Amino acid sequence: MSATARRRRGRGGQGGHEPRARIRTRELRALELTVLGWSQPQIAGDLGISQAAVSKLLRRIETRLLRELAETVQRQKARQTLRLEHLFAEAMRAWNESKADTTRRRQRQTQGGDGAGATVAELVVENQHGDPRYLDEARKSLADQRKLWGLDAPQKVDLHASRDPYDDMPEEALRAELARQTQLLGVANPTVIDVVTTDAVTADPPNSNAVTPDPSTSSEKEMPHVDHQ
């Protein structure tokens, strides 16, 4: 068989020599049934092929779709880049034009020695410093390009941002903060809390105002003595 004949024969499919049009039709049918929620054995029964062939067919379709989507995304990025570069060029052109000197005509009245007045026309050249708004638009175009292609460095996330803000404060700063918070709360006689923790545990002092129970008022009453003689 000549090379031309081999090129004309389709590859893949049942027996390895099905026409490409039939293979594409089977792929579209399998994709349609997959979207409808059919399982691979069900698709295999509908197409008259094995479940393994359906799995291989769907994998080939997904690979081709992913490649096409990636190419589409890259083309869209390239198209958007061209548009952003055009905006950048227009902004810079407007910025350069805003820096150009401007010439305006001015008329003024002059008084002669005989009291007669005359009108004199003058051309005044004014220096321009440029409109910074055009530079801001150019900067935005560059920022959009960096964002489009992911060129900006990732932002750092502080894992300790949500911790207690008083953890790193020294003792004197804690006391000052406690006094400030107490003043804001309007406490008349604030109790100063010692922030230095110790391992010693002190017992509560005895209360001098404690009332000693009277033995006569005890709930246990003395039983009278009974003589059994």
Secondary structure as UniProt FT lines:
FT   HELIX           3..8
FT   HELIX           14..16
FT   HELIX           20..35
FT   TURN            36..37
FT   HELIX           40..47
FT   HELIX           51..98
FT   STRAND          102..111
FT   TURN            113..114
FT   STRAND          117..126
FT   HELIX           132..149
FT   TURN            159..162
FT   TURN            165..168
FT   HELIX           171..185
FT   TURN            208..209
FT   HELIX           215..217
//
